[in-house]
Amino acid sequence: MDVSTFVGLAGVPFITALVQLFKPWLADKRLMPVAAIILGVAINLAFMVPGANIALTVMVGVVAGLAASGLWSAGKAAVGQ
């Protein structure tokens, strides 16, 4: 695994927290996964390792956003909300 991939996926809990922070301002709750993907890409581009491939960084951001929305859904299902 590349260092940039590890760094990008380490932000999943942070993305989950940010999406929950912005939750009151989202008009439609169905947009939360989209917000997670956008935040994942933005965070990965902001903290991109020098010399890393931009396309790979964007893809890792998309995966991190999808993982963050899945992490929240799994947590809600486990608690039973």
C-alpha positions in Angstrom: 0.0 0.0 0.0 1.3 3.5 -0.9 1.8 6.0 1.9 -0.7 8.4 0.3 -3.4 5.8 0.3 -2.8 5.1 4.0 -2.9 8.8 4.8 -6.0 9.3 2.7 -8.0 6.5 4.3 -6.9 7.5 7.8 -9.2 10.5 7.5 -12.4 8.4 7.4 -13.4 9.1 11.0 -12.6 12.8 10.5 -14.8 12.9 7.4 -17.6 11.2 9.4 -17.4 13.8 12.1 -17.4 16.7 9.6 -20.5 15.4 7.8 -22.3 15.1 11.2 -21.2 18.6 12.0 -22.7 20.0 8.7 -25.9 17.9 9.1 -28.1 20.8 10.4 -27.3 22.8 7.2 -28.1 20.0 4.7 -31.5 20.5 3.3 -32.0 16.9 2.3 -30.5 14.2 4.5 -30.0 12.0 1.3 -27.2 14.4 0.4 -25.0 13.3 3.3 -23.1 10.6 1.3 -22.5 13.2 -1.4 -21.2 15.6 1.2 -18.9 12.8 2.6 -17.5 12.1 -0.9 -16.9 15.8 -1.5 -15.2 16.2 1.9 -13.1 13.1 1.3 -11.8 14.4 -2.1 -11.2 17.9 -0.7 -9.3 16.7 2.4 -7.2 14.3 0.3 -6.3 17.0 -2.2 -5.5 19.4 0.7 -3.2 17.0 2.4 -1.8 15.4 -0.8 1.7 13.9 -0.4 4.2 15.8 -2.6 4.7 13.9 -5.9 1.6 11.8 -5.5 -0.6 11.0 -8.5 -3.6 13.4 -8.5 -6.0 10.9 -10.0 -5.1 8.3 -7.3 -5.5 11.0 -4.7 -9.0 11.8 -5.9 -10.0 8.1 -6.1 -8.7 7.6 -2.5 -10.8 10.6 -1.5 -13.9 9.1 -3.1 -13.3 5.8 -1.3 -12.7 7.6 2.0 -16.0 9.5 1.6 -17.9 6.3 0.7 -16.2 4.5 3.7 -17.2 7.4 6.0 -20.9 7.2 5.0 -20.8 3.5 5.4 -19.2 3.8 8.8 -22.0 6.0 9.9 -24.7 3.7 8.5 -23.2 0.7 10.1 -23.0 2.5 13.5 -26.7 3.5 13.3 -27.7 -0.1 12.4 -25.7 -1.5 15.3 -27.3 0.9 17.8 -30.7 0.2 16.2 -31.8 3.8 15.4 
